[in-house]
Amino acid sequence: MSHRPLALVTGVGRRAGIGAAIASRLATDGWDLALSWWSPYDERVHGAADPDGIDSVVAECEHAGARVSRLPVDLADPEQAAALVGRAEDDAGAPVTAIVMSHCESVASDFATTTLESFDRHMAVNVRAPFLLVQAYAARLRAGADAPIDRRRVVALTSDHVGFNLPYGTSKGALDRLVIGAAQELGDVRVSANLVSPGPNDTGWMTDAIRQSAADQTPLGRPSLPSDTAALVGFLLGPDGGWVNGQLLKSDGGFSAR
């Protein structure tokens, strides 16, 4: 029987993604993992899924000593989103101690080109699904789930994008308020809830020109990497991260301070 706490991490389908880096970091830090992803999203948005990505991530995490559950889920479906925490606990045979939400719907468009369907999908995946995940997590803790009280965390990835990435940026603004609300409301079960903004992150989408532009605009001279974001998430979920609560933290090498 494992004595490692269980973290539910969403958005782990692509090996080059931030979710994969977070999963790897948490496995090394002593967490068991329930990993969710949705390949049809990667096919639609990135042009191709990464069918070997989840296998690679799971193998790496298991090598670090983690027990890993695989939970493909369409977070645009409210029933699937509402059931995910329970699925993770059933599969692992242990309570979810922390949730890291690194999934998103992200399709760039502006006022003129955003369709109602796209706007609603962004809100469903980026706001409604996190609401349902945190709601289910809090209900289980209040019902007496035996999750280590000093490691209870909610972390969500956010973004500064607004104009010309309108539905994504709008939904991330709502997500920010949702997570800060969790920081206020979940104190009775000793949950710390925070947001991490990675800035422009080199997850495989950057061209050489974009990569150079991001480096030029970042005081520390390079774009952010998934491992940079994972390092901050690892700290927040660690034994020294619990007193940080209700914050939006930027892990972007100073890009946003320029």
N, C-alpha and C positions, 0 to 999 in steps of 0.2 A: 504494500500500500504506500503510495507516494505521500510525503508530507510537504511537498511543494505547493504553494498557493496557486490558484488557477486564474489566468487572465484570458478574457475573451477579446480577441483582436480582429477587427473587421478590415476588409480591403486588402487581402494578402495574396491576391491571385497572380501578380506579376513579380518575377524574381528581381527586376530592377526597381520595384516600387518601394515607397516608404514603409508600407505595411510589412513587407518582407524583412526589411532591416530592423523594424521594431520587434518582430517576432524573434529574430535571431538574437537580438540584444537581451530580450526578456528571458529566453531560454538559458543564455549564459549567466544571467543574474539569478537564476534559481526558480523560475516560474514554470509550471505546467501551462499548456496553451490549448485554447479552442480557437481555431482559425476559420474565418468565413471569407468568402469571395464569390464572385458571380461572373463566370467566363463570358456569357453573352454581352455584358457591358464592355469588357475588354475588346471583344470582337467589333462591337459597334463603334466605340470611341477611339481605340488605339489602332484599328485596322486589322488586328489579329489578337487572339487569345494567346496565353503563354501556357500551353497544356502541361509542360514539364515544370513550370514555375513552382506550383504548389508542392509537387513531389520533392523538388530540390530544397525548398524551405523546410518542409517537414523533416527530411533527412538530416539537414543541418541542425535543426532544433533537437531532434532525438539524439544526435551525436553529443549534444551539450547536456544531455541528461533529462530532457523534458519529455513528459507524456503529451502527445498531441492528438487532438480530435479535429476531424475535417468536417466543416459545416457549410457547404455551398448553399447560398440563400439569396433570393431576390428581395433586397430591402425596399424596393418600390411597392411590394405587396405588404400591406399592414398586418395581415395574419401571420406571414412568415417572420416579419420583424418582431412582432409581439411575442412569438414563440421561441426566439433564438436563445435567450438566456436559459430558458428551461431545457431546450435541446442540448445546450452546452453542458449543463449540470447533469442531465441524464446520461450523456455520453461519457463524461469524465467520472461520474460517480462522486462528485465533489461540488461544493458551492463555488460560484463565480466570486472571486475576491476583488477583481478589478476589471474595468472595461476600457479598452482603447479603441476609439472610433476613427480609423484611418481610411474608411471608404468614402466615396463621393460620387455624385453625378456631376460631370464637368464638361459642358459643351459651350464653347464661346459663341456669344451672340449679343446683339444690342437691342434697344427698344424697337427698332424697325424690323428686325429679323427673328426675334424670339417668338416662337409659337406658344399658344396656350398649353399644348401638350408638353412641350419642353419645360416651360415654367413650372407646371404642376409636378412633373417628374423630379426636377431639382428640389422642390420643397418636400416631396414625399421621401426622397432618399436622404437628403442632407439635413432635414429638420424633423419630419414626422418619425422616421426610423430611429434616430437618436432619442427622441422623446419616449418612444415605446420601449427601447432598450433600457434606458435609465429608470423608467417607471417600473418595469418588471424586476430589475435589479434591486431597487429600493424596497419593493414589496417583499422580496425574498429575505432581505436583511431584516426587515421589521417583523417578519414571521419567525425569525430566530435562526436564519442560516448561519452555519458555523464557519464563517469566513474570518480569518485573522483580523482582529479589529484595528490593528496598527498598519495594515496594508490595503485598506479599502480605498479605491481610487476610481475616478472617472477622468479620462483624458480624451479630448477630441482635437483633431487637426482642423485648423481654420485658415483663413486667407484674407489679404487686404484687397483682393480684386473687386472692382465695382464696375466702372464704365467699360463697355465693349466686352464684358464677361458678366452681363447683367444678372441672369437668373442664378448663376453660380455665386456671385458676390452677394446678392440679396439673401440667398439661402444661408450663406456662411454668417452673415450678420445676425440672422435669426438664431442660428446655432450658438453663436457667442452668448446671446442672452439666455438661451436654454441652459447652457452649462454653468453660467454664473448663477442662475436660479437654482441649479442643483447644489451648488456650493452653499447657498443659503438654506435650502430646505432639507438637506440630507445630513445636517450636523447631528441629529439625534441618533443616527447609526454610524457616526464618525467617518463619513466619506469625504475625502478631499477631491474637489472637482476643478479642473483647469483646462485651458486651451493652449495649444502650441501652434504658432504660425511659422512654417518652415521657410517662407520666402521662395524665390525662384529656385527650384530644386531639380538637380540633374538626374531625372529618373528615366532617361532614354528618349525623351521627346525633343531635347535641345539640339539644334543644328550647331555647327561650329560658330556661326555668326552670333546666334543667341547666347551660346556659352561664353563667348568673348565679351559680349555686351554686358551680361550679368556679372562677369568678373570685373569689368571696368567700373561698374556701378556699386561694387561691394568693397568697402574699405579694406577687408582682409584679403582681397585679390583673387577670389575664386567663387564660383557658384556654390550654393549649399548642396550637400550630398545627403542621401537617405540616412547614412550613418550619423550625421550631425543631429538630425531630428531624433533618431533612435536614442542617442546619448542623453538628450534632455528628457525624453519619455522614461528612459530607464531610471534616471534620477528621481523623477516625480513618483514613480511606482516603488522606489526603494525606501529603506527604513528612514532615511533622512529627508524624504520629500513630502512627508505628510502634513507639515505645517504650512506649506504653500497651498493656498486655497482661494478659489474665486478669481484667478489671475489669467490674463492673456499674455503669454510669454512668447517672445520672438527669438527664433533660433536661425538667424539669417546672415550672420557675419557682419552685421551693420548695414545691410542693404536698405532697410526701412529708416535708418538714421541719416541717410545721405542728404 
